């Protein structure tokens, strides 16, 4: 940059065009990354500044710039607009909150064009004032105090250090007491509050504030991966297609996001990265009730087909919901086996599929599990179309008329899970996905795996029991057609 360009930039960059915290951040630090998610946050913060939103909850995946924008740039931007503002920044401990206080102070000192001056008599990095107008920044831990300090802008940046703290009933009580006994009494009339939080559990601070005081709070949740359901009229806050990951301020690629999703597991992904924690103990299905088997229960033949040599019953259960390629919802196919009173989920396919892809998936599952002749398909939505298209090429497709609501059908099979009769493969990543979806049912973003499971278990166990069957004896390899099992008996 030439001296003339630098001079021109300084002349233009007097702050008059800083219409958002992001524009100010880019002016003070040209390396600042601006993503669509940060655009959304900027817009929400402008609404706070202009009295269109008094209380705001922000949640977004970790390390994507929400704290830098909201706890550092936003207070500075607000002080630039109103040097009389008394700002309080709260975190799970003073040391973390004080980092933001120190950063804002250093920004003021380093940038005269802000038109702000730190009062040199206030030397503490976590507690300082501006010279003249009376504006100030005060930082404290969630278990600290705001005694005698009126607050014009309150920012709470992560009241929980980690999962252990979020799970601690004592700390959750501390957080609630802070809000009711410390924060609320210190707020000046009309003072805005911004809560930035990594989500941990349904009843964390963001959860209970949004639940108990829904009319007072605006919630902006930006999930790492779009998980909306267009067929229900849902839209993504970033305008993404279902399954699309967010543009990352850290240059995470789709492969990076996919790896992170696999590494952290379903429960942490749904809470920390999607902002939708499921209940610690599900309302219908409890996480601790599921059983796991550690080795495959089938033999695999050279052609890729799989044979089970010890079973009572075997079937496929399909949940078919799709519209068109663009807005396709998840289609789920599951293979269930029964041995005595226990049901084992042997295989699952799940993906966003249109009509041709769904038909292809059912054909592939039939080839992979030739013994699972019974294929139960819900006789509504897209079921009849698939049945009509495949009946001549895929044997055993049976329409199942659903009885009652999704919740009623899931509740009917939940005692089987609670009793330890439902087994999932420990070695398949999708098993944990099913557990998490079930834990959040019926309020989770998706319910397709639970629907397919409810249908399968109903046909496999509940219907025989209601018909008076004793669930029979286990079929062993001696009862299986040798050719189907992939071997023949030698005459010698």
C-alpha positions as CSV (number, residue, x, y, z in Angstrom):
1,X,0.0,0.0,0.0
2,X,1.4,3.4,-1.0
3,X,1.5,6.3,1.5
4,X,-1.2,8.0,-0.6
5,X,-3.4,4.9,-0.3
6,X,-2.8,4.7,3.4
7,X,-3.7,8.3,3.8
8,X,-6.9,7.9,1.7
9,X,-7.8,4.9,3.8
10,X,-7.4,6.7,7.1
11,X,-9.4,9.6,5.7
12,X,-12.3,7.3,4.6
13,X,-12.1,5.0,7.7
14,X,-13.3,7.5,10.3
15,X,-15.9,5.0,11.5
16,X,-18.9,6.8,10.0
17,X,-19.5,3.9,7.7
18,X,-19.2,1.2,10.4
19,X,-22.9,0.1,10.1
20,X,-22.2,-3.3,11.7
21,X,-19.7,-4.7,14.2
22,X,-18.3,-6.7,11.3
23,X,-17.5,-3.6,9.2
24,X,-15.7,-2.1,12.2
25,X,-13.8,-5.3,12.8
26,X,-12.6,-5.4,9.1
27,X,-11.5,-1.8,9.4
28,X,-9.5,-2.4,12.6
29,X,-8.1,-5.7,11.4
30,X,-8.0,-6.3,7.6
31,X,-7.4,-10.1,8.2
32,X,-10.9,-10.4,9.7
33,X,-13.0,-13.2,8.0
34,X,-16.6,-12.5,7.2
35,X,-18.8,-15.5,6.6
36,X,-22.6,-15.8,6.0
37,X,-23.0,-16.9,9.6
38,X,-21.2,-13.7,10.9
39,X,-23.4,-11.7,8.5
40,X,-26.4,-13.1,10.4
41,X,-24.9,-12.4,13.8
42,X,-24.1,-8.8,12.7
43,X,-27.7,-8.2,11.6
44,X,-29.0,-9.5,14.9
45,X,-26.5,-7.3,16.9
46,X,-27.6,-4.3,14.9
47,X,-31.2,-5.1,15.9
48,X,-30.0,-5.1,19.5
49,X,-28.3,-1.8,19.1
50,X,-31.3,-0.2,17.5
51,X,-33.8,-1.4,20.1
52,X,-35.5,-4.0,17.8
53,X,-34.3,-6.8,20.0
54,X,-33.8,-6.5,23.7
55,X,-32.6,-10.0,24.5
56,X,-30.7,-12.3,22.2
57,X,-29.4,-15.8,22.4
58,X,-26.7,-16.8,19.9
59,X,-25.5,-20.4,19.4
60,X,-23.1,-21.5,16.7
61,X,-20.3,-24.2,16.4
62,X,-17.2,-23.6,18.4
63,X,-14.3,-21.7,16.9
64,X,-16.3,-20.0,14.2
65,X,-15.9,-16.4,15.4
66,X,-19.1,-15.8,17.4
67,X,-17.2,-14.7,20.6
68,X,-14.7,-12.5,18.8
69,X,-17.6,-10.8,17.1
70,X,-20.0,-10.6,20.0
71,X,-17.8,-10.2,23.1
72,X,-15.0,-8.1,21.6
73,X,-16.1,-6.2,18.5
74,X,-19.8,-5.6,19.4
75,X,-19.1,-3.9,22.8
76,X,-16.4,-1.7,21.1
77,X,-18.8,-0.9,18.3
78,X,-21.5,0.0,20.9
79,X,-19.0,2.3,22.8
80,X,-18.1,4.0,19.6
81,X,-21.8,4.7,19.0
82,X,-22.4,5.7,22.7
83,X,-19.3,6.4,24.8
84,X,-21.5,6.7,27.9
85,X,-22.5,3.0,27.8
86,X,-21.7,0.8,30.8
87,X,-20.9,-2.7,29.5
88,X,-20.6,-5.8,31.6
89,X,-19.1,-9.0,30.2
90,X,-19.7,-12.3,32.1
91,X,-18.2,-15.7,31.5
92,X,-17.9,-19.0,33.5
93,X,-14.9,-17.5,35.2
94,X,-13.3,-14.0,35.6
95,X,-10.1,-15.0,33.7
96,X,-12.0,-15.7,30.5
97,X,-14.3,-12.6,30.7
98,X,-11.2,-10.4,31.5
99,X,-9.6,-11.5,28.2
100,X,-12.4,-9.6,26.4
101,X,-12.1,-6.6,28.6
102,X,-8.4,-6.4,28.0
103,X,-8.8,-6.9,24.2
104,X,-11.4,-4.1,24.0
105,X,-9.1,-1.8,26.1
106,X,-6.2,-2.5,23.8
107,X,-8.4,-1.9,20.7
108,X,-9.3,1.6,22.1
109,X,-5.7,2.4,22.8
110,X,-4.4,1.2,19.4
111,X,-7.1,3.0,17.3
112,X,-7.4,6.7,17.9
113,X,-10.0,6.9,15.0
114,X,-12.5,5.4,17.4
115,X,-12.6,8.7,19.2
116,X,-12.3,7.0,22.6
117,X,-9.7,7.4,25.4
118,X,-9.1,5.1,28.3
119,X,-9.0,6.7,31.7
120,X,-5.5,6.0,32.8
121,X,-6.5,6.0,36.4
122,X,-8.5,2.8,35.8
123,X,-5.6,0.3,35.4
124,X,-7.4,-3.0,35.8
125,X,-7.9,-4.9,32.5
126,X,-11.2,-6.3,33.7
127,X,-12.6,-3.1,35.1
128,X,-11.9,0.2,33.3
129,X,-13.6,3.5,32.2
130,X,-13.4,5.8,29.3
131,X,-12.1,9.3,29.9
132,X,-14.9,11.9,29.9
133,X,-18.2,10.5,28.9
134,X,-18.3,7.8,31.7
135,X,-18.6,4.7,29.6
136,X,-17.0,1.6,31.1
137,X,-16.3,-2.1,30.7
138,X,-16.5,-4.5,33.7
139,X,-15.8,-8.2,33.5
140,X,-16.8,-10.9,36.0
141,X,-17.2,-14.6,36.5
142,X,-20.7,-16.1,36.6
143,X,-20.2,-16.6,40.4
144,X,-18.9,-13.0,40.8
145,X,-20.9,-9.8,41.6
146,X,-22.2,-6.7,39.9
147,X,-23.0,-5.0,43.2
148,X,-23.4,-1.2,42.7
149,X,-22.8,-1.4,39.0
150,X,-25.7,-0.3,36.7
151,X,-25.5,-2.1,33.4
152,X,-26.5,-0.7,30.0
153,X,-25.3,-3.7,28.0
154,X,-24.9,-7.2,29.4
155,X,-23.0,-9.9,27.4
156,X,-22.8,-13.4,28.8
157,X,-20.3,-15.5,26.9
158,X,-20.5,-19.2,27.8
159,X,-21.7,-19.6,31.4
160,X,-20.3,-23.2,31.2
161,X,-16.7,-24.2,31.0
162,X,-17.3,-27.7,29.7
163,X,-19.8,-30.6,29.7
164,X,-19.0,-31.6,33.3
165,X,-19.9,-28.1,34.5
166,X,-23.1,-28.1,32.4
167,X,-24.0,-31.5,33.9
168,X,-23.4,-30.2,37.4
169,X,-26.7,-29.5,39.2
170,X,-24.9,-27.2,41.6
171,X,-23.4,-25.1,38.8
172,X,-26.7,-25.0,36.9
173,X,-28.2,-23.6,40.1
174,X,-25.3,-21.0,40.3
175,X,-26.1,-19.9,36.7
176,X,-29.8,-19.6,37.4
177,X,-29.1,-17.6,40.6
178,X,-26.7,-15.3,38.8
179,X,-29.5,-14.4,36.3
180,X,-32.3,-13.9,38.8
181,X,-30.3,-12.5,41.8
182,X,-27.3,-10.7,40.2
183,X,-28.0,-9.8,36.6
184,X,-31.6,-8.8,36.5
185,X,-31.4,-6.3,39.4
186,X,-28.4,-4.5,37.8
187,X,-29.9,-4.0,34.3
188,X,-30.8,-0.4,33.5
189,X,-34.3,0.1,32.0
190,X,-34.3,-1.3,28.5
191,X,-30.7,-2.6,28.8
192,X,-30.1,-5.3,26.1
193,X,-28.7,-8.7,27.0
194,X,-26.8,-11.0,24.6
195,X,-26.1,-14.6,25.6
196,X,-23.5,-16.4,23.5
197,X,-23.5,-20.1,24.4
198,X,-22.2,-23.4,23.2
199,X,-25.2,-25.7,23.8
200,X,-24.7,-28.6,26.2
201,X,-28.1,-29.8,27.4
202,X,-31.8,-29.0,26.9
203,X,-32.0,-27.2,30.3
204,X,-28.8,-25.2,30.1
205,X,-29.1,-21.4,30.4
206,X,-30.0,-20.8,26.7
207,X,-32.5,-23.7,27.0
208,X,-34.4,-22.6,30.0
209,X,-34.4,-18.9,29.1
210,X,-35.8,-19.7,25.7
211,X,-38.3,-22.1,27.1
212,X,-39.6,-20.2,30.2
213,X,-39.4,-16.7,28.7
214,X,-39.9,-17.4,25.0
215,X,-41.7,-14.1,24.6
216,X,-38.7,-12.1,25.8
217,X,-35.8,-13.7,23.9
218,X,-34.9,-14.0,20.2
219,X,-32.9,-17.2,19.5
220,X,-30.5,-17.3,16.6
221,X,-29.1,-20.8,16.2
222,X,-26.7,-21.5,13.3
223,X,-26.1,-25.3,12.9
224,X,-22.9,-26.5,11.4
225,X,-24.9,-28.6,8.9
226,X,-28.3,-27.7,7.6
227,X,-30.8,-30.2,9.0
228,X,-34.1,-28.5,8.2
229,X,-37.1,-30.4,6.6
230,X,-38.4,-28.6,3.5
231,X,-41.4,-30.9,3.3
232,X,-42.6,-29.4,6.6
233,X,-42.0,-25.8,5.3
234,X,-38.8,-25.4,7.3
235,X,-36.0,-23.2,6.0
236,X,-32.3,-23.0,6.9
237,X,-31.2,-19.7,8.5
238,X,-28.3,-19.5,6.0
239,X,-30.4,-20.5,3.0
240,X,-28.5,-23.8,2.6
241,X,-29.7,-27.1,1.1
242,X,-30.3,-30.0,3.5
243,X,-27.1,-31.6,4.5
244,X,-24.9,-28.6,3.5
245,X,-22.2,-27.5,5.9
246,X,-21.7,-23.9,6.9
247,X,-18.9,-21.8,5.3
248,X,-16.2,-21.8,7.9
249,X,-14.2,-18.8,9.3
250,X,-11.4,-21.4,9.8
251,X,-11.6,-22.7,6.2
252,X,-13.0,-26.1,7.3
253,X,-13.9,-28.2,4.3
254,X,-16.8,-30.6,3.9
255,X,-14.3,-33.4,4.7
256,X,-13.1,-31.5,7.8
257,X,-16.7,-31.1,9.0
258,X,-17.5,-34.8,8.3
259,X,-14.4,-35.9,10.2
260,X,-15.3,-33.7,13.1
261,X,-18.9,-35.1,13.1
262,X,-17.5,-38.6,13.3
263,X,-14.9,-37.8,15.9
264,X,-17.2,-36.1,18.5
265,X,-20.1,-38.5,18.2
266,X,-23.8,-37.9,17.7
267,X,-24.7,-36.5,21.1
268,X,-21.9,-33.9,21.1
269,X,-22.4,-33.1,17.5
270,X,-26.1,-32.4,18.0
271,X,-25.5,-30.2,21.0
272,X,-22.2,-28.3,20.4
273,X,-22.3,-28.1,16.6
274,X,-26.1,-28.2,15.7
275,X,-27.3,-26.3,18.8
276,X,-30.0,-28.9,19.5
277,X,-29.1,-30.9,22.5
278,X,-31.3,-34.0,23.2
279,X,-32.5,-34.8,26.6
280,X,-30.0,-36.4,29.0
281,X,-32.6,-39.1,29.4
282,X,-35.1,-39.2,26.5
283,X,-38.8,-38.8,27.2
284,X,-39.5,-42.1,25.5
285,X,-36.2,-43.8,24.8
286,X,-33.4,-43.7,27.4
287,X,-29.8,-43.8,26.1
288,X,-28.7,-46.3,28.8
289,X,-31.4,-48.8,27.8
290,X,-29.9,-49.9,24.5
291,X,-27.9,-53.1,24.2
292,X,-24.9,-53.5,21.8
293,X,-23.5,-56.5,20.1
294,X,-19.8,-56.4,19.2
295,X,-19.5,-58.8,16.2
296,X,-21.5,-59.2,13.0
297,X,-24.2,-61.8,13.2
298,X,-24.1,-62.8,9.6
299,X,-21.9,-64.6,7.1
300,X,-20.9,-62.7,4.0
301,X,-20.7,-64.6,0.7
302,X,-18.4,-63.8,-2.3
303,X,-21.2,-61.9,-4.1
304,X,-21.7,-59.6,-1.1
305,X,-24.9,-61.1,0.1
306,X,-25.3,-61.7,3.8
307,X,-26.6,-64.8,5.4
308,X,-27.8,-65.3,9.0
309,X,-27.5,-68.8,10.4
310,X,-29.4,-68.5,13.7
311,X,-32.6,-66.6,13.9
312,X,-36.4,-66.8,14.5
313,X,-37.5,-64.1,12.1
314,X,-35.9,-61.6,9.7
315,X,-37.4,-58.6,7.9
316,X,-36.8,-55.2,6.4
317,X,-38.6,-52.1,7.5
318,X,-38.7,-49.0,5.3
319,X,-39.6,-45.4,6.1
320,X,-40.1,-43.7,2.8
321,X,-40.4,-39.9,2.6
322,X,-39.3,-38.0,-0.4
323,X,-40.4,-35.2,-2.7
324,X,-37.9,-34.3,-5.4
325,X,-34.2,-34.4,-5.8
326,X,-33.6,-30.9,-4.3
327,X,-35.8,-31.2,-1.3
328,X,-35.5,-35.0,-0.7
329,X,-36.0,-36.0,2.9
330,X,-34.3,-39.0,4.5
331,X,-35.3,-42.5,3.4
332,X,-34.4,-45.2,5.9
333,X,-34.3,-49.0,5.4
334,X,-33.5,-51.3,8.2
335,X,-32.9,-55.1,8.5
336,X,-34.1,-56.6,11.8
337,X,-33.6,-60.1,13.1
338,X,-35.3,-61.7,16.1
339,X,-33.9,-64.4,18.3
340,X,-36.3,-65.4,20.9
341,X,-37.5,-62.2,22.6
342,X,-34.5,-60.1,21.4
343,X,-34.4,-57.9,18.3
344,X,-31.1,-57.1,16.5
345,X,-30.6,-54.3,14.0
346,X,-28.3,-55.9,11.4
347,X,-28.1,-53.2,8.8
348,X,-29.4,-49.7,7.9
349,X,-29.3,-47.5,4.9
350,X,-30.2,-43.8,5.3
351,X,-30.0,-41.0,2.9
352,X,-31.7,-38.2,1.0
353,X,-33.2,-40.0,-1.9
354,X,-35.6,-39.3,-4.7
355,X,-37.9,-41.9,-6.2
356,X,-35.3,-43.7,-8.4
357,X,-32.7,-43.7,-5.7
358,X,-35.2,-45.2,-3.2
359,X,-36.1,-48.0,-5.6
360,X,-32.4,-48.6,-6.2
361,X,-31.7,-48.8,-2.4
362,X,-34.5,-51.3,-1.9
363,X,-33.2,-53.5,-4.7
364,X,-29.7,-53.3,-3.2
365,X,-30.9,-54.2,0.3
366,X,-32.8,-57.2,-1.1
367,X,-29.7,-58.5,-2.9
368,X,-27.6,-58.0,0.3
369,X,-30.1,-59.7,2.6
370,X,-31.9,-62.4,0.5
371,X,-33.3,-64.1,3.6
372,X,-35.2,-60.9,4.7
373,X,-38.0,-61.7,2.3
374,X,-40.6,-59.6,4.2
375,X,-40.2,-56.0,3.4
376,X,-42.6,-53.8,5.5
377,X,-43.4,-50.4,3.9
378,X,-45.7,-47.9,5.4
379,X,-48.8,-47.7,3.3
380,X,-49.0,-43.9,3.0
381,X,-47.0,-41.0,1.6
382,X,-44.7,-42.5,-1.0
383,X,-45.1,-46.2,0.0
384,X,-47.8,-47.1,-2.5
385,X,-45.8,-45.7,-5.4
386,X,-42.7,-47.6,-4.5
387,X,-44.7,-50.8,-3.9
388,X,-46.2,-50.5,-7.3
389,X,-42.9,-49.9,-9.0
390,X,-41.0,-52.8,-7.3
391,X,-43.6,-55.5,-6.7
392,X,-42.7,-57.4,-9.9
393,X,-38.9,-57.3,-9.3
394,X,-38.5,-57.3,-5.5
395,X,-40.5,-60.0,-3.7
396,X,-42.0,-59.8,-0.3
397,X,-43.0,-56.1,-0.2
398,X,-46.0,-55.7,2.2
399,X,-47.8,-52.5,2.9
400,X,-48.3,-51.7,6.6
401,X,-51.1,-49.3,7.6
402,X,-49.8,-47.2,10.5
403,X,-52.1,-47.2,13.6
404,X,-52.0,-44.1,15.8
405,X,-49.5,-41.3,15.9
406,X,-45.7,-41.5,15.6
407,X,-45.4,-41.0,19.3
408,X,-48.0,-43.7,20.1
409,X,-46.2,-46.2,17.8
410,X,-42.8,-45.4,19.4
411,X,-44.2,-45.6,22.9
412,X,-45.6,-49.0,22.1
413,X,-42.1,-50.4,21.4
414,X,-40.2,-48.4,24.0
415,X,-40.7,-51.1,26.7
416,X,-38.7,-53.5,24.5
417,X,-35.8,-51.0,24.5
418,X,-36.1,-50.4,28.2
419,X,-36.1,-54.1,29.0
420,X,-32.9,-54.6,27.1
421,X,-34.4,-56.6,24.2
422,X,-33.3,-54.3,21.4
423,X,-29.7,-54.7,20.2
424,X,-27.6,-52.4,18.0
425,X,-24.2,-53.0,16.3
426,X,-21.5,-51.4,18.4
427,X,-19.2,-51.3,15.3
428,X,-21.6,-49.2,13.2
429,X,-21.5,-45.3,13.5
430,X,-25.2,-45.1,12.6
431,X,-26.1,-47.0,15.8
432,X,-25.2,-43.9,17.9
433,X,-27.1,-41.7,15.5
434,X,-30.2,-43.8,16.1
435,X,-29.7,-43.6,19.9
436,X,-29.5,-39.8,19.7
437,X,-32.5,-39.4,17.4
438,X,-34.5,-41.7,19.8
439,X,-33.3,-39.7,22.8
440,X,-34.6,-36.5,21.3
441,X,-37.8,-38.0,19.9
442,X,-40.4,-36.6,19.2
443,X,-38.7,-33.2,19.3
444,X,-35.5,-34.0,17.4
445,X,-34.9,-32.5,13.9
446,X,-35.6,-35.9,12.3
447,X,-37.5,-39.0,13.3
448,X,-37.0,-41.3,10.3
449,X,-34.8,-43.9,12.0
450,X,-37.2,-44.1,14.9
451,X,-40.2,-44.5,12.5
452,X,-38.5,-47.4,10.7
453,X,-37.6,-49.0,14.0
454,X,-41.0,-48.7,15.5
455,X,-42.6,-50.3,12.4
456,X,-40.0,-53.1,12.3
457,X,-40.3,-53.9,16.0
458,X,-44.1,-53.8,15.8
459,X,-44.1,-56.4,13.0
460,X,-41.3,-58.5,14.5
461,X,-42.4,-58.7,18.1
462,X,-45.5,-56.9,19.1
463,X,-47.9,-58.3,16.5
464,X,-46.8,-61.9,17.2
465,X,-47.2,-61.4,20.9
466,X,-50.7,-59.8,20.4
467,X,-51.6,-62.8,18.3
468,X,-50.7,-65.2,21.1
469,X,-47.5,-66.5,19.7
470,X,-44.7,-67.5,22.1
471,X,-42.1,-66.2,19.7
472,X,-41.0,-69.7,18.7
473,X,-37.7,-71.5,18.8
474,X,-34.5,-70.2,17.3
475,X,-33.8,-71.3,13.7
476,X,-30.3,-72.6,13.4
477,X,-28.0,-73.2,10.4
478,X,-29.4,-76.8,10.2
479,X,-32.8,-75.3,9.1
480,X,-31.3,-73.1,6.3
481,X,-31.2,-74.1,2.7
482,X,-27.5,-74.9,2.1
483,X,-27.5,-73.2,-1.3
484,X,-28.9,-70.0,0.3
485,X,-26.3,-70.2,3.1
486,X,-23.6,-70.2,0.5
487,X,-22.4,-73.8,0.8
488,X,-23.5,-77.3,-0.2
489,X,-23.4,-80.6,1.7
490,X,-20.9,-83.0,0.3
491,X,-22.3,-86.5,-0.4
492,X,-19.0,-88.1,0.9
